[in-house]
C-alpha cells in the first residue's frame, strides 16, 4: 500500500480500564463498564446507566502531577492521561525532536466545569480560571502543553466522528510532508448538558445498550480518552520503530440528511467506506473485521446496517459494536475504537457485540456475539456524527 502511515503508540482510559492492557482484558472477558454514575450530579442518576471512569478529578490530578491551581476540566484530565500513555508507548523521549503535532477532538470541552461553577463565577474569583477552559480548543492546548508539544495543535469537533477525522487529518499531514509525527485522538467527559441533550432526543436507554438488536432502545453515554501516535515511514525506518499497525485507508462524507439523524439508506456511510477503500487500495474481501459504530439507536443501526450491505453486498465480514462495553463516548469514540481495532489486529480476535438477542427485521445482519479468534489483517472502523458527518478508517497489520 502506498504512503502508509505507521501507528507506533497508543493510550486509552475508559470505563473498562485505565490503560491499554486493562481495556483489552475487559474486552476479552466480556466485562462491561456500564454502571450507575458515582460522580455526575444529574437528575437521571437513578434511572440511567453510563460508561463512567471510576476516578475522581482529584485522583486524576494526582496521577498527572498537576499543581493545585490548574484549570484542566475533566476532558483535559482524561485527554492528557491517555495521550501521555501513547507518547510513552511510542518510545518518544524528545517530543519536539522532529516536526510533531497534536490533533485532538472533543464535543464536551470544559463544559463540566462550566456546569459546576456557573452560578459561582461572579462571587468566587478563585474559580474564574475555569471560564477559559470552556472552549473545546483550550482542552487541546492543555493536552499539548502537558506533553510539551511546541508545534502544530488544532481541534476537531464533528460530534461522534470527531476522533476519526482527527486521525484522518493527521495522516494527511504526514503524507503531505508537513509533519513527521502526530498524536491524534479525542477526549470527552460526561456532562449534564450532554445527558439532558441526548435524553431530549429520546435516544438514551434506561438499560444496557443492545446494538443491532431489533428491540434496541438507545445508547448509554460514556466518557473516555484515547490517542494514537502516527509516524511517517521515514521516522519508522530511521529509528527502527516498532509498528503496532498501519492506517491504510480513510474516508469522510456527509449525507446532509438531518441535524441529528443519518439517512435511512446510509448514503453518507456508504460513501465514507468507499472512499476509505479507494485510499487503501484494498479489496472488499481483504477486510477481516468491521468495528461498527453501532450506537444501539433505532436510526443508526438501521442506517449503518444498510450502508454495510450497500458496500459489501451479501458477503459482509464479521462485525460487532464495542459500545456495550464503554457506552458511546462521543468525540472520543473513534479513537477508543481505533485502539480496539489495533488490539484486534495484534491479538487476532474479534470482540463480541454484547447484549444482542433478536435480529433486526429490516435485514439479516447478525453481529458477532462471542469472542472469536481468527486471523485479522485489516479492520474497518466506522464512526458517524450528528449533522451527517460520516467517517471510516481502515487499520492494517502491514
N, C-alpha and C positions, 0 to 999 in steps of 0.2 A: 504494500500500500504506500503510495507516495506521500511525502511530507507528514510522516507520522509524528504525533505529539506524545511524548512519554509521560507517564504518571509515576513519580518517584517517592511520593509520600502521601499519607492520608491521616486525618484525625477526626474524631467524632465524639460527641456527647449527646445522648438521647435518653429517653425514659427506660431503655433496656440496657444501658451501660454507659460508663464514663470514659471508655476508650474503645479502640477497635476490637480488642480481644473480648471484652465483656459483651459488646454488641454481637459478635459472631457466636459466642457460646449461647446467648439467649435465642438467637435465630435457630441454632441447631437443636436446642432443647425445646423450642416452641413456647418460650416464656414471654408472655405479653407484658407490656409496661402500662397498660390501660387501667387506671385506678381512679378513685375519688381524689380530689385535689387537697393537698395539705397547705399550700401557700397562696393560692389565688383567692382573693376576697370577693367572690362572686355570689350572687343570689341563687345561682344554679348549682352550688357546690353539693347539694344533697340529691340532685336529680340527674346530673350529667357526669360522665367519666372523661378523663383526659390522659394524654400521654405526657405526664408531668415528670420532670427530672427531680429526683428526691435529694436535692442540695439547695440549701437556702442561699440567698445572695451573700450573706456573711461567710458562709463556708466557701463559696466561690472566690470571694475577696481574698481569703487566706490562702487558697490554693494558688492564686495568681500573684500573691505578694504585693497587693496594691496598698497605697497609702490611704489613710482614713478619710481624707478629703477628696478622693477621686470622684469623678462624675460618670462612671460607667453604669448605664442601665443594664438590666438583666440580659438583653440581647447581646450587648458588647461583652459581658462577662462570659457568656456561653461561647461567643464567637472567638474571643481571644484564647480561651481554653482549648477549643478544638483546633484552631489554626496553629497554635504553638506545638501541639502534638504532631501535626502534619509536617511542619518545618523540621522538628527534631527527627522524625522518622525518615525524612529525606536526607538526613545527614548533613544539613546545611549549617555550617559554622559561622560564615560571614554572609549575612543576608543581602548585603549590597555589593558583594564581590563582582557580580555580573548584573546587567540590567534586569531588575526584578520588580514586579508589580503585584498589587492586590486588587482583585475584583470580588467584592463582597455583595451579597444580596440580602434584603430584608423587606418585610412588609410592616412589621410592628415598630421597628426602630426603638426609640426610647419611650414608647407610649406607656410602659408600665410605671415609670416614674412620674410622668405627667398625670396619670390617673391617681397615683398615690398622694401627690403633693399639690394638686391643682388648687385646692382651697386654702393652701398654706403659703403660697408664693408671696402674697402681699405682706404676710405677717412675719414670716421666718426667712431672714436674709440668708441663713446658712444653707438652705436647700435650693436657693435660686440657681445654683450652678447646674442643676439638672435640666433647666429650661433649654440650655444649649444642646442637650443630648436628645431632645425630642426628634430632631431631624434624622431621617434614615441615613443620610450621608455621613453624619457625625459618628455613627457607630462604626462605619468602615474606617474612618480616620483613627478612631480609638484603637481598633484592632491593629491597624498598620503601625501606629505609634508603639503599641505594646511589643510588636515583632521587631521594631526598629527599621521598618522599610522607609527608604528615602525617595523612592521612585514613584512610578505611576500608581495612583489609587483612585478607584471610582466605585460607584454603587449602581446596582441594577435592581429595579423593583417592578417586576411584571407579575405580581401575585404569585401563584403556585408554580410557575415555570421559571421563577427568578434565578435560582441557582443553576439551572440548566443553561440559561442564557449567559450567566457569568462564566461558566465553564467553556461555553462556545466562544465567547469573546476572547477569553484567554488564549484559546487555541489559535484563533485567527491572528492575534497579535504576535504569537510566536512564529507562525507560518509566514507572516509578513516581515519578519526580521526586526520588529520593533522592540521585542523583549526576548530574553533568553530563558526567563523563568517567571511563572505567575502562580500565586496562591489564589485559588478560586473556590467559591462555595457560598454558603449562606448561613444565616442565624436568625432565629425568631423565638422570642419568649412568649409564653401565654399572656394574654391581656384581657381585661374585662371588655374592652371595645370589640375585640375580635369574637369573643364568645357571644356577646349580645348581637353583633352583626350577623354572624352565621346562624344564630338562633332565629333572628328575624326573617332570614331566608328559608327557615324551616328545613334545613339540611343537616341538623345535628341529631344523632340518635341518643336515646336515653339508655342504651345498652351497648354491647360491643359491636363495632362496625363489621359488616359482612360483605366485602367486595364481590361483585359479580353474582350475588345471590338474588334470586327472584323476590325475596322478601326483605331486601336491604332497606334500611330506613334513613341512613345518613352516616355522617362521619363523626369520629371523635377528634377533637382538636388536640394537637400535641405541640411540644416545644423541643427544639434541638438546634445543634450547630454541627456542621461538617465541612471540611475543606480538603482539597487535594492539591498537590503540587504538580504543576505541569512544567516540563522542561523540554528544551529543544534537543534534537538528536545530537547536535554539536556538543552540548553540555554532557549528555549521557556518555558519548564516546570519549570526550576529553577527560572526564573524571571517572570513567569506568563505573558509572552509577548503576545500581540495581534498579530494574524497571518492574513495577508492580503490574502494569498493564499499559495499553495504549488507547488514547482516544482516537478512534479511526474514522468516526463519522458523526455528523451533527446536522440538524436542520430545524428551522423555525418557520412557522406560518401562522396566519391569523384567519379564522373563518368568518370574522366580522359578523357574527350572528346575533349576539346578545351580550349585555353587560356582565352577566354572571353565569350564563349557561352556554354549553357547547352545542353546536348543531347536532341534531339527532342522527344525521348521516355521517358525522365525523369528518367533514371536509378538511378542516384545519389540521387535525391529527393525521389524516391520510397524507396530506402534502408534506408535513414535517417529517414523517417516516420516509417518504420517497426521497426527500432532499438529503436525509442522512445517508441513505443507500448510495446516492449519487456521489457524495463526498468520499465515502468509504471505498467504493469500487467493489463492494461485496455483493454476493447473490443472496436472494431471499433464503435459500436453503443453508446459508452459512450461519444463520442465527440459531443458537442453541437454547436460548432462554430469553423471554421477554419479561423484564421487571415493569409491570404495568403501573400506570398512575393509580388506578383502582381505588377511588375515594369512598366507594360504597354509597354514593348518592345515586338516586334514580337516573339523573341526567348523564353524569359522567360515564358510568359503566356501560350504559347503552351506546353512547357516542363512541367511546373508546373501543368497545367490542366490535362495532360496525366498521370502525376505521381499521382495526387489525384485520378483519375479514376483507376489507377493500384492498389492502396491501398484500396479504398472504393467501387470499383465496381459501381453499379447503385444506391447505397444508400449513396450519397455524402451529408455530413452535410451542413447546411447553411454556406456560406463563403463570405468573402469580403476582399478587399485590402484597407488599410487606407492611402496609399501613395498619393491619390489625395488631402488629407488634408495637408501633410507635405512635399511632394516631397520625393525623395529617399535620405535618409540621410547616405548612405554608411555604414561605420563601426558602426554607432550609430543605424542603422535601427532596428536591432533585439531587442535592449534594449528599444527603443521607443515603439515597438510593444509588448514587454513584459509588459510594463506599461499599454498599451491599452487592452491587454488580461486580465490583473488583474482587470482593471476597468470594463470590460465586465462581469467578474465573480461577482464582488461586486455589480453591478447595474442591472444584468440580462438583458443586452442589447447586440444587435449585431449592430455594427456601419456600416453605409452604404458605399457601393462601388460607390462613386460619378462618374459622367460623363459617365456612361455606357449607351449605346443605342442599339448596334447591336450585337447579339450573334455571337461567332466565328463559322466559317464553319466547323472546324475540330471536334467539339463535341458539345453536347447540355448543357454544363455547363453554368448556369446563376447566377452571384453573387447577393447578397442581395443589392438592390439599395435604400432602405429606412431604417430608423431606425426601428429596430424590438425589441420588448420586449418579452422575453421568458426566462424560467429558464436556467441558464448557470452554469453547474458544472465543465465542463472540456473544455479547449480551446487548440487547436493545432495551433502552430505558426511556419511558415516556413521562412527560410532565406537562400538564395543561393548566393554564391560569385563567382567571377572570378576564373578561374582555376578549376571549377567544385566542389568547396567546398560547400557541401550542409548540412544544419543543421536544425533540428526540435526540438522544445521544447513543452512540454505539461504542462499546468498550471491547477491546480485543486483547488476546493473550500475546500476540506478536504481530 
